[in-house]
């Protein structure tokens, strides 16, 4: 499984086109974030518009991306936060940690 | 979770009130094949479990199974996710890989029972691990928003109506009411 990435100005965007509820999906997310960081991107946006479910597999890798970027002075954003994903982020207070990209 | 072979499945009855399935699966099998919870699918078809409620139940049940597998049988510690391992993996992933190759851990069993009693959908998961102290776990994960531990249980407690941890942490029972009392 692989997630596509896009470069939009200073931002790198990960197009997450599957639910983040398996180890494979989590690994694909981690790999995509790493790819953007290796290309010098320090502002990364996770496009979660197609994600219906997220569980600890996905949450763990989102946090890995967040921590790696933060350690390098970078920032992780998500967009959009809706439905069940929003509920889960708010429950775990991840929305306080990871801002929503309004662009 | 995917369909799999090599599992014992018992599906009892065709009426929603008597839906039940049981699995006895090793952690190695769980890692390779997963488990398909067809009772949830049947409840969805019957209109008893829909939309976001289905997502909440699915996620909570998944977290319970993975907790039993990873923290129970494989004895993996959540804080290892924050520590570096080898070959670009975190320590958790590195040790998980090794323990799935070690039959002392990988052949430990997960006993899973999922049923609908006409009102509640119930998941019981029992692992063969050494158990844990739920109070200690709750205290260690309090306020740890970006730390890697305790999130699974937090999701379970939020999405379920009842959570019962017994047998020293080796048996977890989750209950979700699907039918309101009249």
Contacts between the chains, C-beta under 8 A, distances in Angstrom:
chain1	res1	chain2	res2	distance
A	21	B	59	7.4
A	21	B	62	6.9
A	52	B	55	7.0
A	53	B	55	5.3
A	53	B	58	6.9
A	53	B	59	6.4
A	54	B	59	8.0
A	55	B	59	4.8
A	55	B	62	5.4
A	55	B	63	6.3
A	55	B	155	7.3
A	56	B	63	5.8
A	56	B	66	6.6
A	56	B	151	5.6
A	56	B	152	4.8
A	56	B	155	7.2
A	57	B	66	7.7
A	59	B	151	6.1
A	60	B	81	6.3
A	60	B	148	6.3
A	60	B	151	8.0
A	63	B	146	6.0
A	63	B	148	6.8
A	64	B	81	7.8
A	64	B	90	7.5
A	66	B	146	7.1
A	67	B	82	7.9
A	67	B	146	7.0
A	83	B	52	6.9
A	84	B	52	5.3
A	84	B	55	4.6
A	84	B	56	7.5
A	87	B	52	7.4
A	88	B	59	7.5
A	88	B	155	7.1
A	91	B	154	6.9
A	91	B	155	6.9
A	91	B	158	5.4
A	92	B	145	7.0
A	92	B	151	5.6
A	92	B	154	6.5
A	92	B	155	7.5
A	93	B	145	4.7
A	94	B	145	7.1
A	96	B	145	6.9
A	97	B	145	5.9
A	97	B	146	5.8
